[in-house]
Amino acid sequence: MRAITIPEPGGPEALVWAEVPDPRPAEGEVVVEVVASAVNRADLLQRQGFYDPPPGSSLYPGLECAGRIVEVGPGVHGWAVGDEVCALLAGGGYAEKVAVPAGQLLPVPSGLDLVSAAALPEVTCTVWSNVFMIAHLRPGETLLVHGGASGIGTMAIQLAKAVGARVAVTAGGPDKLARCAELGADILIDYREQDFVQEIRKATDGKGADVILDIIGAKYLQRNIKALAVSGRLAIIGLQGGVKAEVNLAALMAKRAAITGAGLRARPLNEKAAIVAAVREHVWPLIGNGQVRPIVDRTLPMSEAAEAHRVVDDSAHVGKVVLTV
């Protein structure tokens, strides 16, 4: 088969579409013939040499895919050759085939094609696990999403609105904020021109956000604490603004706030399977009835993964960039 390889870390040009050995399913795995994958910022970090795959997983980038099962390994039940699926991966989505633990498979939602479905696994699992399973966002609460126009952001807006929460977003510029508003965002903050702490306090009569979903990390830590409501929860899922920052513990204690940090890629298989099962139970019906949908900015051939990475590097997109085989 062919896959996107990274012979040497570097810029987008480091991605090479090359012949590689076919995967074989281990115990509890299936092999999926990939129709499409999607670009995540973790893929960019891996390309640059900063985010190695977990031990034992595929060396190729790609944390999600959609396609058809072509081989079923020993110990797999409930899935068969020919089933159309999408999947959460630890790696290997940028390829013509990938081996997937059965617990990380999802059926393609009703009414969606495989290309659109490829944009779902990573964002739905990330948002549901962090915003709902960990931070316990409730109806009537306010969620602040940093990077509202990103793949994560566009999904977080929709899921929060579907459960009856109020949604604030930060994004860069009026065009991206307008797209967030179309998806249901109630409070629109241009981080280039406005102070999100002041804006979220103003919009909530001084209360602040009950939950903050943060992709920035260190750069926003102190301001995020200021923006939290009493008993607020800060869920950190990205480190685009650095990895080290001081915390004013007095401010944190005064808010009775909680800070959590969680990724998906390195979690044990049983934890990933539990998240995937929760997404299938709670999110898939919302997609099936049209309340929630994948937001695909553009599709590009897998052989043009370098161009897809340039688009995401430049934040020149809204939602997901999808790669097709």
Secondary structure, DSSP 4 states (H G I P E B T S, - for coil): -EEEE-SS--SGGG-EEEE-PPP---TTEEEEEEEEEE--HHHHHHHTTS-PPPTTS-SS--SEEEEEEEEE-TT--S--TT-EEEEE-SS--SBSEEEEEGGGEEEPPTT--HHHHTTSHHHHHHHIIIIIIIS---TT-EEEEESTTBHHHHHHHHHHHHTT-EEEEEESSHHHHHHHHHTT-SEEEETTTS-HHHHHHHHTTT--EEEEEESS-GGGHHHHHHHEEEEEEEEE---TT-S-----HHHHHHHT-EEEE--STTS-HHHHHHHHHHHHHHTHHHHHTTSS---EEEEEEGGGHHHHHHHHHTT--SBEEEEE-
